[in-house]
Amino acid sequence: MTPEEINKIIEIPAWDSVSAIKPNEAAYIYQFIKEHNLSRTVETGFAFARSASHIMAATENDHIAIDPFQSRYKNMGLSNIEKLGFSDKLRFEPDFSHNVLPKLVNEKKTFDFIFIDGSHSFDGILIDFYYANLLLEQKGYVMLHDTWMRSTRLVENYIKTNLTNYRYIKSPLRNLSIFQKLGEDTRDGMGFTEFYTFKSYFVYKLITWMANGERTFLKSVALKIKDILK
């Protein structure tokens, strides 16, 4: 099933279109999984299942989705998966990721693709990544969504500056960040590098400024600067 076919079937309600990842982001995830021949997947965050549906269509394999708030979305994510005929391959965990991910570690599960799009607080994203690192096999990929957010940017910077066993892969989409695990973490217990950067703070301020008010020439120039800084 292609992304075009998926989008003809699933329903994303007008009353909450912002919770779902964008169609071009979902299509990119689908293509990324196909190109890298990935098959064992888990994601934090589920909402209307746009990401889950594209992941499952790409792998044609089992998938785990974690989201304690499906009732807020009127169970439409689960309904979309059912419409696609994917229900038998979905393990849905209606609990917080900080409870479910350790359980998967204890189950000795391993994955080659992990999509993080659950909590958007800094600590929530960092906890998701901490467990993703334990679950991710060598050469596997972790993808972060909403990299326009300051919290996600800081986690991205932490990985770049502290974990030399991860390779950063620049995405053509500015709202996705990709890392590949190349080996085990060899730092000692005292290893730490400062990961706060003024560049990420400046980029975040640019985005929030551009998101408010009318689009002007100055904002268009600022957008180009942001793309260069990314």
VOGU-3710 file (C-alpha; in Angstrom, 3 decimals, decimal comma):
1> mtpeeinkii> 0,000/0,000/0,000  1,377/3,388/-1,012  1,179/6,697/0,904  -1,351/7,947/-1,640  -3,569/4,921/-1,018  -3,225/5,291/2,749  -4,282/8,945/2,711  -7,411/8,077/0,749  -8,494/5,720/3,540  -7,469/7,257/6,850
11> eipawdsvsa> -9,402/10,118/8,409  -7,720/13,158/9,956  -10,445/15,352/11,491  -10,556/19,075/10,860  -10,970/19,742/14,575  -7,416/18,554/15,274  -5,355/18,462/12,114  -2,222/19,693/13,939  -1,761/16,492/15,981  -1,079/14,374/12,910
21> ikpneaayiy> 2,281/14,497/11,174  2,112/16,087/7,740  1,503/13,920/4,655  4,946/14,719/3,229  6,577/13,739/6,532  4,681/10,445/6,581  5,653/9,788/2,961  9,298/10,485/3,797  9,204/8,022/6,712  7,633/5,430/4,407
31> qfikehnlsr> 10,351/5,922/1,793  13,148/5,961/4,381  12,020/2,625/5,797  11,716/1,121/2,324  15,135/2,344/1,196  16,878/1,034/4,317  14,945/-2,246/4,436  13,788/-1,743/8,038  11,276/-4,095/9,610  11,194/-3,973/13,440
41> tvetgfafar> 9,586/-0,741/14,547  8,172/1,091/17,551  6,910/4,637/18,033  5,951/6,887/20,915  2,854/8,891/20,079  0,015/7,611/17,917  -2,820/10,179/17,648  -4,610/9,531/14,334  -2,070/6,882/13,226  -0,747/8,681/10,180
51> sashimaate> 2,840/7,810/11,101  1,916/4,304/12,277  -0,013/3,555/9,088  2,907/4,575/6,876  5,420/2,676/8,993  3,308/-0,480/8,877  2,665/-0,167/5,156  6,386/0,224/4,513  7,494/-2,741/6,630  4,470/-5,006/6,100
61> ndhiaidpfq> 5,394/-6,253/9,549  4,386/-5,972/13,207  4,556/-2,552/14,848  4,309/-1,229/18,408  2,668/2,134/19,102  2,593/3,767/22,536  0,044/6,432/23,473  -1,990/6,876/26,680  -4,261/9,497/25,120  -6,019/7,636/22,314
71> sryknmglsn> -9,414/8,372/23,907  -8,724/12,107/23,409  -8,598/11,365/19,700  -11,872/9,433/19,911  -9,962/6,216/19,113  -9,655/7,414/15,528  -6,071/6,199/15,289  -7,134/2,646/16,062  -10,074/3,048/13,694  -7,750/4,151/10,886
81> ieklgfsdkl> -5,517/1,129/11,425  -8,593/-1,099/11,284  -9,763/0,529/8,039  -6,381/-0,236/6,504  -6,575/-3,870/7,589  -3,464/-3,543/9,770  -5,002/-4,260/13,180  -3,611/-7,787/13,456  -0,058/-6,444/13,126  -0,381/-3,603/15,642
91> rfepdfshnv> 0,560/-3,934/19,287  -1,002/-0,861/20,820  0,100/0,140/24,323  -2,338/2,641/25,928  0,148/3,768/28,558  2,919/6,306/29,000  6,150/5,577/27,171  8,172/5,824/30,387  6,221/2,775/31,564  6,114/0,815/28,303
101> lpklvnekkt> 9,645/1,287/26,975  11,313/-0,252/30,068  8,929/-3,181/29,681  10,140/-3,685/26,116  13,732/-3,611/27,386  12,847/-6,324/29,912  11,225/-8,324/27,109  14,594/-8,103/25,320  12,978/-6,531/22,269  15,221/-4,915/19,670
111> fdfifidgsh> 14,287/-2,587/16,832  15,895/-1,151/13,724  13,632/1,919/13,534  12,237/3,986/16,410  10,071/7,064/15,873  9,834/9,503/18,798  6,783/11,765/18,702  5,156/11,372/22,113  5,738/13,820/24,933  7,199/17,091/23,710
121> sfdgilidfy> 8,725/18,176/26,996  12,516/18,065/27,120  12,591/15,413/29,825  9,897/13,353/28,089  11,804/13,308/24,790  15,098/12,586/26,531  13,579/9,656/28,441  12,147/8,277/25,197  15,569/8,539/23,587  17,304/6,973/26,590
131> yanllleqkg> 15,206/3,838/26,237  15,322/3,984/22,450  19,101/3,750/22,737  18,746/0,576/24,811  16,276/-0,925/22,343  17,960/0,079/19,103  20,157/-2,491/17,414  23,476/-1,663/15,779  23,004/0,225/12,485  19,402/1,003/13,491
141> yvmlhdtwmr> 17,798/4,449/13,212  15,969/6,748/15,599  13,913/9,614/14,195  12,725/12,654/16,169  9,685/14,647/15,125  8,950/18,329/15,790  12,533/19,541/15,660  11,230/23,102/15,402  10,576/22,871/19,157  13,208/24,047/21,606
151> strlvenyik> 12,844/20,862/23,677  13,478/18,578/20,705  16,381/20,731/19,535  18,079/20,341/22,899  17,763/16,548/22,786  19,118/16,619/19,238  22,082/18,713/20,434  22,670/16,351/23,353  22,960/13,369/21,006  25,248/15,249/18,621
161> tnltnyryik> 27,620/16,469/21,328  27,642/13,558/23,784  27,061/10,332/21,872  29,847/9,670/19,406  28,314/6,276/18,669  25,488/8,017/16,789  25,717/9,465/13,292  23,525/12,460/12,507  21,719/12,264/9,173  20,331/15,557/7,920
171> splrnlsifq> 16,748/15,169/6,780  15,424/17,054/3,747  12,436/17,929/5,942  13,230/20,516/8,590  10,825/18,989/11,136  12,527/15,574/11,292  15,892/14,618/12,755  17,562/11,247/12,134  20,358/9,425/13,943  21,947/6,065/13,192
181> klgedtrdgm> 23,440/3,964/15,964  26,939/2,863/14,965  28,089/1,120/18,136  27,941/1,092/21,910  28,454/4,116/24,133  32,082/4,076/25,281  31,963/7,077/27,621  32,999/6,622/31,231  30,587/7,461/34,017  31,789/11,063/34,178
191> gftefytfks> 31,550/11,746/30,457  29,567/14,866/29,575  29,757/17,672/27,020  27,711/20,864/27,284  24,969/20,745/24,659  23,253/24,104/25,036  23,870/26,201/21,932  22,903/29,758/21,109  22,330/28,689/17,516  19,427/26,406/18,449
201> yfvyklitwm> 18,003/29,091/20,743  18,213/31,653/17,936  16,553/29,284/15,453  13,722/28,602/17,897  13,155/32,316/18,450  13,053/32,858/14,695  10,420/30,160/14,259  8,151/31,449/17,028  8,448/34,987/15,672  7,614/33,862/12,129
211> angertflks> 4,644/31,853/13,369  2,913/34,971/14,680  1,483/37,827/12,665  1,596/38,450/8,943  4,323/37,153/6,638  6,682/40,000/5,713  9,803/40,331/3,593  11,893/40,368/6,757  10,307/37,113/7,908  11,020/35,524/4,527
221> valkikdilk> 14,679/36,485/4,875  14,694/35,118/8,422  13,304/31,807/7,148  16,222/31,491/4,729  18,651/32,230/7,551  17,024/29,545/9,688  17,425/26,991/6,902  21,111/27,840/6,641  21,616/27,511/10,392  19,844/24,158/10,640
//
